[in-house]
Amino acid sequence: MHEWLATAGAAKNRLAVITWGDWDCRTMLESECSFKGLAKPAYFDRWINLRIAFEAVFGDGRHNL
């Protein structure tokens, strides 16, 4: 995926990583990259937590997608 993003111009253009919660980019990705000996790409340092926008509209109760 990293190669595809680089080819598509992700370094030159704006890019938004979308998640459902912070766990993916904050916890799991950091651990996975460390385990595999990979540097985490800088575009994963910031992300949009879609859950925040969803809960702002529909409330903060539990909802399954």
N, CA, C and O atoms as a Tripos MOL2 file, in Angstrom:
@<TRIPOS>MOLECULE
protein
  260   259    65     0     0
PROTEIN
NO_CHARGES

@<TRIPOS>ATOM
      1 N           0.8160   -1.1820    0.0000 N.3       1 MET1
      2 CA          0.0000    0.0000    0.0000 C.3       1 MET1
      3 C           0.8630    1.2500    0.0000 C.2       1 MET1
      4 O           0.5420    2.2330   -0.6680 O.2       1 MET1
      5 N           1.9700    1.2130    0.7580 N.am      2 HIS2
      6 CA          2.8300    2.3940    0.8230 C.3       2 HIS2
      7 C           3.3500    2.7690   -0.5660 C.2       2 HIS2
      8 O           3.3780    3.9450   -0.9280 O.2       2 HIS2
      9 N           3.7600    1.7690   -1.3360 N.am      3 GLU3
     10 CA          4.2630    2.0450   -2.6870 C.3       3 GLU3
     11 C           3.1630    2.6420   -3.5600 C.2       3 GLU3
     12 O           3.4130    3.5730   -4.3260 O.2       3 GLU3
     13 N           1.9510    2.1130   -3.4480 N.am      4 TRP4
     14 CA          0.8360    2.6350   -4.2270 C.3       4 TRP4
     15 C           0.5490    4.0780   -3.8430 C.2       4 TRP4
     16 O           0.3270    4.9140   -4.7190 O.2       4 TRP4
     17 N           0.5470    4.3860   -2.5540 N.am      5 LEU5
     18 CA          0.3090    5.7590   -2.1070 C.3       5 LEU5
     19 C           1.3950    6.7010   -2.6140 C.2       5 LEU5
     20 O           1.1030    7.8230   -3.0280 O.2       5 LEU5
     21 N           2.6410    6.2480   -2.5830 N.am      6 ALA6
     22 CA          3.7350    7.0840   -3.0820 C.3       6 ALA6
     23 C           3.5700    7.3340   -4.5800 C.2       6 ALA6
     24 O           3.7640    8.4550   -5.0500 O.2       6 ALA6
     25 N           3.2120    6.2920   -5.3270 N.am      7 THR7
     26 CA          2.9930    6.4320   -6.7630 C.3       7 THR7
     27 C           1.8240    7.3710   -7.0530 C.2       7 THR7
     28 O           1.8500    8.1230   -8.0270 O.2       7 THR7
     29 N           0.8080    7.3220   -6.2090 N.am      8 ALA8
     30 CA         -0.3750    8.1700   -6.3880 C.3       8 ALA8
     31 C          -0.1360    9.6050   -5.9330 C.2       8 ALA8
     32 O          -1.0130   10.4550   -6.0860 O.2       8 ALA8
     33 N           1.0380    9.8830   -5.3790 N.am      9 GLY9
     34 CA          1.3710   11.2450   -4.9880 C.3       9 GLY9
     35 C           0.9790   11.6210   -3.5740 C.2       9 GLY9
     36 O           0.7750   12.8000   -3.2870 O.2       9 GLY9
     37 N           0.8680   10.6440   -2.6820 N.am     10 ALA10
     38 CA          0.4560   10.9300   -1.3070 C.3      10 ALA10
     39 C           1.4200   11.8790   -0.6050 C.2      10 ALA10
     40 O           0.9970   12.6520    0.2540 O.2      10 ALA10
     41 N           2.6780   11.8400   -0.9420 N.am     11 ALA11
     42 CA          3.6460   12.7270   -0.2890 C.3      11 ALA11
     43 C           3.4550   14.1750   -0.7250 C.2      11 ALA11
     44 O           3.7700   15.0970    0.0270 O.2      11 ALA11
     45 N           2.9430   14.3750   -1.9280 N.am     12 LYS12
     46 CA          2.7750   15.7250   -2.4600 C.3      12 LYS12
     47 C           1.3830   16.2910   -2.1830 C.2      12 LYS12
     48 O           1.2090   17.5070   -2.1110 O.2      12 LYS12
     49 N           0.4100   15.4250   -2.0310 N.am     13 ASN13
     50 CA         -0.9790   15.8500   -1.8690 C.3      13 ASN13
     51 C          -1.4570   15.5970   -0.4450 C.2      13 ASN13
     52 O          -0.7920   14.9230    0.3420 O.2      13 ASN13
     53 N          -2.6020   16.1400   -0.1410 N.am     14 ARG14
     54 CA         -3.1890   15.9190    1.1690 C.3      14 ARG14
     55 C          -3.7720   14.5160    1.2350 C.2      14 ARG14
     56 O          -4.3540   14.0180    0.2720 O.2      14 ARG14
     57 N          -3.6030   13.8970    2.3820 N.am     15 LEU15
     58 CA         -4.0490   12.5280    2.5720 C.3      15 LEU15
     59 C          -4.7120   12.4300    3.9340 C.2      15 LEU15
     60 O          -4.1960   12.9670    4.9150 O.2      15 LEU15
     61 N          -5.8340   11.7590    4.0040 N.am     16 ALA16
     62 CA         -6.5120   11.5470    5.2800 C.3      16 ALA16
     63 C          -6.7040   10.0530    5.5010 C.2      16 ALA16
     64 O          -7.3290    9.3710    4.6890 O.2      16 ALA16
     65 N          -6.1690    9.5580    6.5910 N.am     17 VAL17
     66 CA         -6.3970    8.1840    7.0120 C.3      17 VAL17
     67 C          -7.6560    8.2130    7.8710 C.2      17 VAL17
     68 O          -7.7530    9.0030    8.8090 O.2      17 VAL17
     69 N          -8.6170    7.3510    7.5500 N.am     18 ILE18
     70 CA         -9.8880    7.3070    8.2700 C.3      18 ILE18
     71 C          -9.9370    6.0210    9.0880 C.2      18 ILE18
     72 O          -9.6490    4.9400    8.5730 O.2      18 ILE18
     73 N         -10.3050    6.1420   10.3690 N.am     19 THR19
     74 CA        -10.4340    4.9690   11.2280 C.3      19 THR19
     75 C         -11.7440    5.0450   12.0020 C.2      19 THR19
     76 O         -12.4090    6.0800   12.0270 O.2      19 THR19
     77 N         -12.0980    3.9390   12.6260 N.am     20 TRP20
     78 CA        -13.2460    3.8960   13.5360 C.3      20 TRP20
     79 C         -12.6620    3.6780   14.9280 C.2      20 TRP20
     80 O         -12.6460    2.5620   15.4480 O.2      20 TRP20
     81 N         -12.1910    4.7580   15.5100 N.am     21 GLY21
     82 CA        -11.5120    4.6970   16.8040 C.3      21 GLY21
     83 C         -10.0330    4.9720   16.6150 C.2      21 GLY21
     84 O          -9.5140    4.9120   15.5000 O.2      21 GLY21
     85 N          -9.3630    5.2730   17.7090 N.am     22 ASP22
     86 CA         -7.9400    5.6140   17.6480 C.3      22 ASP22
     87 C          -7.0220    4.4010   17.7390 C.2      22 ASP22
     88 O          -5.8310    4.5130   17.4490 O.2      22 ASP22
     89 N          -7.5430    3.2650   18.1300 N.am     23 TRP23
     90 CA         -6.7310    2.0870   18.4010 C.3      23 TRP23
     91 C          -5.8950    1.6660   17.1930 C.2      23 TRP23
     92 O          -4.7330    1.2890   17.3490 O.2      23 TRP23
     93 N          -6.4650    1.7250   16.0020 N.am     24 ASP24
     94 CA         -5.7640    1.2600   14.8000 C.3      24 ASP24
     95 C          -4.4330    1.9710   14.6000 C.2      24 ASP24
     96 O          -3.3910    1.3250   14.4820 O.2      24 ASP24
     97 N          -4.4650    3.2820   14.5610 N.am     25 CYS25
     98 CA         -3.2570    4.0550   14.2530 C.3      25 CYS25
     99 C          -2.4000    4.3280   15.4850 C.2      25 CYS25
    100 O          -1.1760    4.4060   15.3760 O.2      25 CYS25
    101 N          -3.0120    4.4730   16.6330 N.am     26 ARG26
    102 CA         -2.2450    4.8070   17.8330 C.3      26 ARG26
    103 C          -1.5720    3.5830   18.4460 C.2      26 ARG26
    104 O          -0.4140    3.6610   18.8550 O.2      26 ARG26
    105 N          -2.2730    2.4630   18.5150 N.am     27 THR27
    106 CA         -1.7680    1.3030   19.2450 C.3      27 THR27
    107 C          -1.3080    0.1800   18.3210 C.2      27 THR27
    108 O          -0.1400   -0.2070   18.3390 O.2      27 THR27
    109 N          -2.2120   -0.3300   17.5300 N.am     28 MET28
    110 CA         -1.9140   -1.5210   16.7360 C.3      28 MET28
    111 C          -0.8560   -1.2860   15.6700 C.2      28 MET28
    112 O           0.0680   -2.0880   15.5360 O.2      28 MET28
    113 N          -0.9700   -0.2240   14.9240 N.am     29 LEU29
    114 CA         -0.0130    0.0300   13.8480 C.3      29 LEU29
    115 C           1.3960    0.2170   14.3980 C.2      29 LEU29
    116 O           2.3650   -0.2810   13.8240 O.2      29 LEU29
    117 N           1.5060    0.9310   15.5040 N.am     30 GLU30
    118 CA          2.8120    1.1410   16.1440 C.3      30 GLU30
    119 C           3.4340   -0.2010   16.5330 C.2      30 GLU30
    120 O           4.6140   -0.4380   16.2720 O.2      30 GLU30
    121 N           2.6470   -1.0720   17.1510 N.am     31 SER31
    122 CA          3.1300   -2.3940   17.5600 C.3      31 SER31
    123 C           3.4920   -3.2570   16.3590 C.2      31 SER31
    124 O           4.5250   -3.9250   16.3620 O.2      31 SER31
    125 N           2.6570   -3.2450   15.3460 N.am     32 GLU32
    126 CA          2.8910   -4.0720   14.1560 C.3      32 GLU32
    127 C           4.1530   -3.6420   13.4120 C.2      32 GLU32
    128 O           4.9440   -4.4840   12.9880 O.2      32 GLU32
    129 N           4.3400   -2.3380   13.2540 N.am     33 CYS33
    130 CA          5.5470   -1.8470   12.5850 C.3      33 CYS33
    131 C           6.7880   -2.2140   13.3860 C.2      33 CYS33
    132 O           7.7990   -2.6250   12.8150 O.2      33 CYS33
    133 N           6.7180   -2.0680   14.6910 N.am     34 SER34
    134 CA          7.8480   -2.4240   15.5490 C.3      34 SER34
    135 C           8.1500   -3.9170   15.4450 C.2      34 SER34
    136 O           9.3120   -4.3040   15.3220 O.2      34 SER34
    137 N           7.1280   -4.7480   15.4930 N.am     35 PHE35
    138 CA          7.2830   -6.1950   15.4000 C.3      35 PHE35
    139 C           7.9350   -6.6090   14.0850 C.2      35 PHE35
    140 O           8.7610   -7.5210   14.0580 O.2      35 PHE35
    141 N           7.5630   -5.9370   12.9920 N.am     36 LYS36
    142 CA          8.0840   -6.2840   11.6720 C.3      36 LYS36
    143 C           9.3460   -5.5200   11.3000 C.2      36 LYS36
    144 O           9.8980   -5.7180   10.2170 O.2      36 LYS36
    145 N           9.8070   -4.6400   12.2020 N.am     37 GLY37
    146 CA         11.0210   -3.8770   11.9310 C.3      37 GLY37
    147 C          10.8410   -2.8310   10.8450 C.2      37 GLY37
    148 O          11.7820   -2.5250   10.1130 O.2      37 GLY37
    149 N           9.6480   -2.2860   10.7380 N.am     38 LEU38
    150 CA          9.3420   -1.2850    9.7170 C.3      38 LEU38
    151 C           9.1950    0.0910   10.3430 C.2      38 LEU38
    152 O           8.7640    0.2250   11.4880 O.2      38 LEU38
    153 N           9.5540    1.0990    9.5840 N.am     39 ALA39
    154 CA          9.3080    2.4720   10.0210 C.3      39 ALA39
    155 C           7.8540    2.8110    9.7030 C.2      39 ALA39
    156 O           7.3740    2.5410    8.6020 O.2      39 ALA39
    157 N           7.1690    3.3940   10.6550 N.am     40 LYS40
    158 CA          5.7750    3.7830   10.4210 C.3      40 LYS40
    159 C           5.7620    5.0040    9.5140 C.2      40 LYS40
    160 O           6.4000    6.0050    9.8390 O.2      40 LYS40
    161 N           5.0480    4.9560    8.3720 N.am     41 PRO41
    162 CA          4.9800    6.1150    7.4840 C.3      41 PRO41
    163 C           4.3850    7.3270    8.2020 C.2      41 PRO41
    164 O           3.4730    7.1910    9.0160 O.2      41 PRO41
    165 N           4.9040    8.4950    7.8950 N.am     42 ALA42
    166 CA          4.4920    9.7270    8.5740 C.3      42 ALA42
    167 C           3.0080   10.0220    8.3990 C.2      42 ALA42
    168 O           2.4040   10.6520    9.2670 O.2      42 ALA42
    169 N           2.4030    9.5810    7.2920 N.am     43 TYR43
    170 CA          0.9900    9.8890    7.0930 C.3      43 TYR43
    171 C           0.0880    9.1490    8.0790 C.2      43 TYR43
    172 O          -1.1070    9.4370    8.1420 O.2      43 TYR43
    173 N           0.6210    8.2170    8.8400 N.am     44 PHE44
    174 CA         -0.1540    7.5560    9.8860 C.3      44 PHE44
    175 C          -0.0230    8.2510   11.2360 C.2      44 PHE44
    176 O          -0.5810    7.7780   12.2260 O.2      44 PHE44
    177 N           0.6990    9.3590   11.2930 N.am     45 ASP45
    178 CA          0.8230   10.1040   12.5490 C.3      45 ASP45
    179 C          -0.4200   10.9320   12.8470 C.2      45 ASP45
    180 O          -0.6270   11.3550   13.9840 O.2      45 ASP45
    181 N          -1.2380   11.1630   11.8460 N.am     46 ARG46
    182 CA         -2.4950   11.9090   12.0070 C.3      46 ARG46
    183 C          -3.5960   11.1310   11.3090 C.2      46 ARG46
    184 O          -3.3680   10.5270   10.2610 O.2      46 ARG46
    185 N          -4.7790   11.1440   11.8820 N.am     47 TRP47
    186 CA         -5.8920   10.4300   11.2890 C.3      47 TRP47
    187 C          -7.2040   11.0740   11.7010 C.2      47 TRP47
    188 O          -7.2560   11.9100   12.6030 O.2      47 TRP47
    189 N          -8.2620   10.6610   11.0130 N.am     48 ILE48
    190 CA         -9.6100   11.1190   11.3310 C.3      48 ILE48
    191 C         -10.3460    9.9520   11.9730 C.2      48 ILE48
    192 O         -10.4840    8.8840   11.3760 O.2      48 ILE48
    193 N         -10.8110   10.1680   13.1880 N.am     49 ASN49
    194 CA        -11.5840    9.1650   13.9050 C.3      49 ASN49
    195 C         -13.0530    9.3870   13.5470 C.2      49 ASN49
    196 O         -13.7050   10.2760   14.0960 O.2      49 ASN49
    197 N         -13.5600    8.5850   12.6370 N.am     50 LEU50
    198 CA        -14.9300    8.7450   12.1550 C.3      50 LEU50
    199 C         -15.9570    8.5250   13.2640 C.2      50 LEU50
    200 O         -17.0760    9.0320   13.1840 O.2      50 LEU50
    201 N         -15.5860    7.7850   14.2810 N.am     51 ARG51
    202 CA        -16.5030    7.5410   15.3990 C.3      51 ARG51
    203 C         -16.9210    8.8500   16.0750 C.2      51 ARG51
    204 O         -18.0650    8.9780   16.5110 O.2      51 ARG51
    205 N         -16.0150    9.8140   16.1650 N.am     52 ILE52
    206 CA        -16.3230   11.0960   16.8030 C.3      52 ILE52
    207 C         -17.4380   11.8150   16.0460 C.2      52 ILE52
    208 O         -18.3900   12.3030   16.6550 O.2      52 ILE52
    209 N         -17.3230   11.8800   14.7280 N.am     53 ALA53
    210 CA        -18.3650   12.5350   13.9260 C.3      53 ALA53
    211 C         -19.6800   11.7640   14.0000 C.2      53 ALA53
    212 O         -20.7480   12.3680   14.0980 O.2      53 ALA53
    213 N         -19.6100   10.4550   13.9550 N.am     54 PHE54
    214 CA        -20.8030    9.6180   14.0310 C.3      54 PHE54
    215 C         -21.5380    9.8430   15.3470 C.2      54 PHE54
    216 O         -22.7560   10.0200   15.3620 O.2      54 PHE54
    217 N         -20.7880    9.8350   16.4600 N.am     55 GLU55
    218 CA        -21.4090   10.0180   17.7680 C.3      55 GLU55
    219 C         -21.9430   11.4330   17.9560 C.2      55 GLU55
    220 O         -22.9010   11.6370   18.7010 O.2      55 GLU55
    221 N         -21.3390   12.4080   17.2940 N.am     56 ALA56
    222 CA        -21.8490   13.7770   17.3690 C.3      56 ALA56
    223 C         -23.2400   13.8760   16.7360 C.2      56 ALA56
    224 O         -24.0670   14.6790   17.1670 O.2      56 ALA56
    225 N         -23.4880   13.0620   15.7210 N.am     57 VAL57
    226 CA        -24.7780   13.0860   15.0310 C.3      57 VAL57
    227 C         -25.7850   12.1320   15.6770 C.2      57 VAL57
    228 O         -26.9420   12.4960   15.8830 O.2      57 VAL57
    229 N         -25.3480   10.9180   15.9940 N.am     58 PHE58
    230 CA        -26.2680    9.8730   16.4370 C.3      58 PHE58
    231 C         -26.2130    9.5720   17.9300 C.2      58 PHE58
    232 O         -26.9510    8.7100   18.4070 O.2      58 PHE58
    233 N         -25.3650   10.2550   18.6700 N.am     59 GLY59
    234 CA        -25.2320    9.9880   20.1000 C.3      59 GLY59
    235 C         -24.0890    9.0380   20.3740 C.2      59 GLY59
    236 O         -23.5380    8.4190   19.4640 O.2      59 GLY59
    237 N         -23.7440    8.9330   21.6430 N.am     60 ASP60
    238 CA        -22.5650    8.1440   21.9820 C.3      60 ASP60
    239 C         -22.8860    6.7340   22.4620 C.2      60 ASP60
    240 O         -22.0310    6.0800   23.0590 O.2      60 ASP60
    241 N         -24.0890    6.2590   22.2150 N.am     61 GLY61
    242 CA        -24.4160    4.8780   22.5410 C.3      61 GLY61
    243 C         -23.6920    3.9290   21.6060 C.2      61 GLY61
    244 O         -23.1610    4.3470   20.5770 O.2      61 GLY61
    245 N         -23.6690    2.6820   21.9530 N.am     62 ARG62
    246 CA        -22.9960    1.6970   21.1010 C.3      62 ARG62
    247 C         -23.8190    1.4420   19.8400 C.2      62 ARG62
    248 O         -25.0300    1.2250   19.8950 O.2      62 ARG62
    249 N         -23.1230    1.4750   18.7070 N.am     63 HIS63
    250 CA        -23.7530    1.2160   17.4090 C.3      63 HIS63
    251 C         -22.8320    0.2960   16.6250 C.2      63 HIS63
    252 O         -21.6240    0.5260   16.5700 O.2      63 HIS63
    253 N         -23.3760   -0.7170   16.0340 N.am     64 ASN64
    254 CA        -22.5890   -1.5850   15.1600 C.3      64 ASN64
    255 C         -22.7580   -1.1200   13.7310 C.2      64 ASN64
    256 O         -23.8430   -0.7110   13.3180 O.2      64 ASN64
    257 N         -21.6730   -1.1880   12.9820 N.am     65 LEU65
    258 CA        -21.7510   -0.7910   11.5750 C.3      65 LEU65
    259 C         -22.3040   -1.9120   10.7440 C.2      65 LEU65
    260 O         -22.4460   -1.7690    9.5300 O.2      65 LEU65
@<TRIPOS>BOND
     1     1     2 1
     2     2     3 1
     3     3     4 2
     4     3     5 am
     5     5     6 1
     6     6     7 1
     7     7     8 2
     8     7     9 am
     9     9    10 1
    10    10    11 1
    11    11    12 2
    12    11    13 am
    13    13    14 1
    14    14    15 1
    15    15    16 2
    16    15    17 am
    17    17    18 1
    18    18    19 1
    19    19    20 2
    20    19    21 am
    21    21    22 1
    22    22    23 1
    23    23    24 2
    24    23    25 am
    25    25    26 1
    26    26    27 1
    27    27    28 2
    28    27    29 am
    29    29    30 1
    30    30    31 1
    31    31    32 2
    32    31    33 am
    33    33    34 1
    34    34    35 1
    35    35    36 2
    36    35    37 am
    37    37    38 1
    38    38    39 1
    39    39    40 2
    40    39    41 am
    41    41    42 1
    42    42    43 1
    43    43    44 2
    44    43    45 am
    45    45    46 1
    46    46    47 1
    47    47    48 2
    48    47    49 am
    49    49    50 1
    50    50    51 1
    51    51    52 2
    52    51    53 am
    53    53    54 1
    54    54    55 1
    55    55    56 2
    56    55    57 am
    57    57    58 1
    58    58    59 1
    59    59    60 2
    60    59    61 am
    61    61    62 1
    62    62    63 1
    63    63    64 2
    64    63    65 am
    65    65    66 1
    66    66    67 1
    67    67    68 2
    68    67    69 am
    69    69    70 1
    70    70    71 1
    71    71    72 2
    72    71    73 am
    73    73    74 1
    74    74    75 1
    75    75    76 2
    76    75    77 am
    77    77    78 1
    78    78    79 1
    79    79    80 2
    80    79    81 am
    81    81    82 1
    82    82    83 1
    83    83    84 2
    84    83    85 am
    85    85    86 1
    86    86    87 1
    87    87    88 2
    88    87    89 am
    89    89    90 1
    90    90    91 1
    91    91    92 2
    92    91    93 am
    93    93    94 1
    94    94    95 1
    95    95    96 2
    96    95    97 am
    97    97    98 1
    98    98    99 1
    99    99   100 2
   100    99   101 am
   101   101   102 1
   102   102   103 1
   103   103   104 2
   104   103   105 am
   105   105   106 1
   106   106   107 1
   107   107   108 2
   108   107   109 am
   109   109   110 1
   110   110   111 1
   111   111   112 2
   112   111   113 am
   113   113   114 1
   114   114   115 1
   115   115   116 2
   116   115   117 am
   117   117   118 1
   118   118   119 1
   119   119   120 2
   120   119   121 am
   121   121   122 1
   122   122   123 1
   123   123   124 2
   124   123   125 am
   125   125   126 1
   126   126   127 1
   127   127   128 2
   128   127   129 am
   129   129   130 1
   130   130   131 1
   131   131   132 2
   132   131   133 am
   133   133   134 1
   134   134   135 1
   135   135   136 2
   136   135   137 am
   137   137   138 1
   138   138   139 1
   139   139   140 2
   140   139   141 am
   141   141   142 1
   142   142   143 1
   143   143   144 2
   144   143   145 am
   145   145   146 1
   146   146   147 1
   147   147   148 2
   148   147   149 am
   149   149   150 1
   150   150   151 1
   151   151   152 2
   152   151   153 am
   153   153   154 1
   154   154   155 1
   155   155   156 2
   156   155   157 am
   157   157   158 1
   158   158   159 1
   159   159   160 2
   160   159   161 am
   161   161   162 1
   162   162   163 1
   163   163   164 2
   164   163   165 am
   165   165   166 1
   166   166   167 1
   167   167   168 2
   168   167   169 am
   169   169   170 1
   170   170   171 1
   171   171   172 2
   172   171   173 am
   173   173   174 1
   174   174   175 1
   175   175   176 2
   176   175   177 am
   177   177   178 1
   178   178   179 1
   179   179   180 2
   180   179   181 am
   181   181   182 1
   182   182   183 1
   183   183   184 2
   184   183   185 am
   185   185   186 1
   186   186   187 1
   187   187   188 2
   188   187   189 am
   189   189   190 1
   190   190   191 1
   191   191   192 2
   192   191   193 am
   193   193   194 1
   194   194   195 1
   195   195   196 2
   196   195   197 am
   197   197   198 1
   198   198   199 1
   199   199   200 2
   200   199   201 am
   201   201   202 1
   202   202   203 1
   203   203   204 2
   204   203   205 am
   205   205   206 1
   206   206   207 1
   207   207   208 2
   208   207   209 am
   209   209   210 1
   210   210   211 1
   211   211   212 2
   212   211   213 am
   213   213   214 1
   214   214   215 1
   215   215   216 2
   216   215   217 am
   217   217   218 1
   218   218   219 1
   219   219   220 2
   220   219   221 am
   221   221   222 1
   222   222   223 1
   223   223   224 2
   224   223   225 am
   225   225   226 1
   226   226   227 1
   227   227   228 2
   228   227   229 am
   229   229   230 1
   230   230   231 1
   231   231   232 2
   232   231   233 am
   233   233   234 1
   234   234   235 1
   235   235   236 2
   236   235   237 am
   237   237   238 1
   238   238   239 1
   239   239   240 2
   240   239   241 am
   241   241   242 1
   242   242   243 1
   243   243   244 2
   244   243   245 am
   245   245   246 1
   246   246   247 1
   247   247   248 2
   248   247   249 am
   249   249   250 1
   250   250   251 1
   251   251   252 2
   252   251   253 am
   253   253   254 1
   254   254   255 1
   255   255   256 2
   256   255   257 am
   257   257   258 1
   258   258   259 1
   259   259   260 2
@<TRIPOS>SUBSTRUCTURE
     1 MET1         2 RESIDUE 1 A MET
     2 HIS2         6 RESIDUE 1 A HIS
     3 GLU3        10 RESIDUE 1 A GLU
     4 TRP4        14 RESIDUE 1 A TRP
     5 LEU5        18 RESIDUE 1 A LEU
     6 ALA6        22 RESIDUE 1 A ALA
     7 THR7        26 RESIDUE 1 A THR
     8 ALA8        30 RESIDUE 1 A ALA
     9 GLY9        34 RESIDUE 1 A GLY
    10 ALA10       38 RESIDUE 1 A ALA
    11 ALA11       42 RESIDUE 1 A ALA
    12 LYS12       46 RESIDUE 1 A LYS
    13 ASN13       50 RESIDUE 1 A ASN
    14 ARG14       54 RESIDUE 1 A ARG
    15 LEU15       58 RESIDUE 1 A LEU
    16 ALA16       62 RESIDUE 1 A ALA
    17 VAL17       66 RESIDUE 1 A VAL
    18 ILE18       70 RESIDUE 1 A ILE
    19 THR19       74 RESIDUE 1 A THR
    20 TRP20       78 RESIDUE 1 A TRP
    21 GLY21       82 RESIDUE 1 A GLY
    22 ASP22       86 RESIDUE 1 A ASP
    23 TRP23       90 RESIDUE 1 A TRP
    24 ASP24       94 RESIDUE 1 A ASP
    25 CYS25       98 RESIDUE 1 A CYS
    26 ARG26      102 RESIDUE 1 A ARG
    27 THR27      106 RESIDUE 1 A THR
    28 MET28      110 RESIDUE 1 A MET
    29 LEU29      114 RESIDUE 1 A LEU
    30 GLU30      118 RESIDUE 1 A GLU
    31 SER31      122 RESIDUE 1 A SER
    32 GLU32      126 RESIDUE 1 A GLU
    33 CYS33      130 RESIDUE 1 A CYS
    34 SER34      134 RESIDUE 1 A SER
    35 PHE35      138 RESIDUE 1 A PHE
    36 LYS36      142 RESIDUE 1 A LYS
    37 GLY37      146 RESIDUE 1 A GLY
    38 LEU38      150 RESIDUE 1 A LEU
    39 ALA39      154 RESIDUE 1 A ALA
    40 LYS40      158 RESIDUE 1 A LYS
    41 PRO41      162 RESIDUE 1 A PRO
    42 ALA42      166 RESIDUE 1 A ALA
    43 TYR43      170 RESIDUE 1 A TYR
    44 PHE44      174 RESIDUE 1 A PHE
    45 ASP45      178 RESIDUE 1 A ASP
    46 ARG46      182 RESIDUE 1 A ARG
    47 TRP47      186 RESIDUE 1 A TRP
    48 ILE48      190 RESIDUE 1 A ILE
    49 ASN49      194 RESIDUE 1 A ASN
    50 LEU50      198 RESIDUE 1 A LEU
    51 ARG51      202 RESIDUE 1 A ARG
    52 ILE52      206 RESIDUE 1 A ILE
    53 ALA53      210 RESIDUE 1 A ALA
    54 PHE54      214 RESIDUE 1 A PHE
    55 GLU55      218 RESIDUE 1 A GLU
    56 ALA56      222 RESIDUE 1 A ALA
    57 VAL57      226 RESIDUE 1 A VAL
    58 PHE58      230 RESIDUE 1 A PHE
    59 GLY59      234 RESIDUE 1 A GLY
    60 ASP60      238 RESIDUE 1 A ASP
    61 GLY61      242 RESIDUE 1 A GLY
    62 ARG62      246 RESIDUE 1 A ARG
    63 HIS63      250 RESIDUE 1 A HIS
    64 ASN64      254 RESIDUE 1 A ASN
    65 LEU65      258 RESIDUE 1 A LEU
